[in-house]
Structures are given as C-alpha cells and as structure tokens.
C-alpha cells in the first residue's frame, strides 16, 4: 500500500564533514552489485552500499547526483542518513 507522499529528510556525511542536508520527494540509489533491501514501516532499516553507489535526489527543480564510496545508509521513517568514506 502506498501512503501519501512525504518529503524525505536526507543527510549525507563523510568523516571530513557534511556534504548535503535537505528535503526531497525523490531518492534513487543505484549500486554496481545487486542489493536486496527489506523495508518495514516504523522500523529502522540499515543498508550497506559496498564499494560504489550512485545517489540521485530531487533538489527543488533539479536533480543532484552523488557518487558514494564505501557507504552505510540508515532509513528511519522519513529520514535517510548516509555516511560514506568519500563523496563526489
């Protein structure tokens, strides 16, 4: 069942500091390897994005792309937090 579309609060960080903070209605994650993800409503979900992943977000009227290296993502309701070794 699809509920009313809500904005997702996205935070992208590296050990060197903040890369991006903002709200978006669209998030796309592509990885080089196949990843199986199970999301359950009202649970905290973790995802390991090994090696390299591409994250695309809708930022207002434009799309922004980030290349993540060795990243871990955490999805908690409408909050997506990502910690990556490096981001391009």
C-alpha positions in Angstrom: 0.0 0.0 0.0 1.3 3.4 -0.9 0.7 6.1 1.6 0.6 9.9 1.0 3.9 11.0 -0.5 6.1 12.7 2.1 9.3 14.5 1.8 12.4 12.6 2.9 15.0 14.4 5.1 18.4 13.4 3.5 21.7 13.8 5.3 25.0 12.8 3.6 28.2 13.0 5.6 31.8 11.8 5.3 34.4 11.6 8.1 35.5 15.1 7.0 32.1 16.7 7.5 28.7 17.5 6.0 28.2 17.0 2.2 24.4 17.6 1.9 21.4 18.4 4.1 17.9 18.9 2.7 14.4 17.6 2.0 13.4 15.8 -1.2 10.4 13.9 -2.7 12.6 11.6 -4.8 15.6 9.4 -3.9 17.2 6.9 -6.2 20.1 4.6 -5.2 22.0 2.6 -7.8 24.7 0.1 -6.9 27.2 -1.9 -9.1 26.2 -5.1 -7.2 22.7 -6.5 -6.6 21.3 -5.4 -3.3 18.3 -6.8 -1.6 16.5 -4.4 0.8 13.6 -5.1 3.0 11.9 -2.0 4.4 9.2 -2.3 7.1 7.1 0.6 8.2 8.1 2.1 11.6 11.4 0.1 11.8 14.9 1.5 11.5 16.5 0.0 8.4 20.2 -0.2 7.5 21.8 -0.7 4.1 25.4 -1.3 3.3 26.4 0.3 0.0 29.6 -1.5 -0.7 32.3 -0.2 -3.0 30.5 2.4 -5.0 26.9 3.6 -5.3 25.2 6.5 -7.1 22.6 8.5 -5.2 20.3 10.9 -7.1 18.0 13.2 -5.3 15.4 15.8 -6.4 16.6 19.1 -5.0 13.8 21.6 -5.9 13.5 21.6 -9.6 16.9 20.0 -10.3 18.4 16.5 -9.7 21.7 16.2 -7.9 23.9 13.1 -8.2 26.4 11.9 -5.6 28.9 9.1 -6.1 29.3 7.3 -2.7 32.3 5.2 -1.8 32.0 2.6 0.9 28.8 4.0 2.4 26.3 2.9 5.0 22.7 4.2 4.8 20.1 4.3 7.6 16.4 4.8 6.9 14.3 5.8 9.8 10.7 6.6 8.8 11.2 9.7 6.5 14.8 10.3 7.4 17.7 9.0 5.2 21.2 9.3 6.8 24.3 8.3 4.8 27.9 8.1 6.0 30.4 7.5 3.2 34.1 7.2 3.1 34.1 9.7 0.3 31.5 11.5 -1.9 32.0 13.0 -5.4 
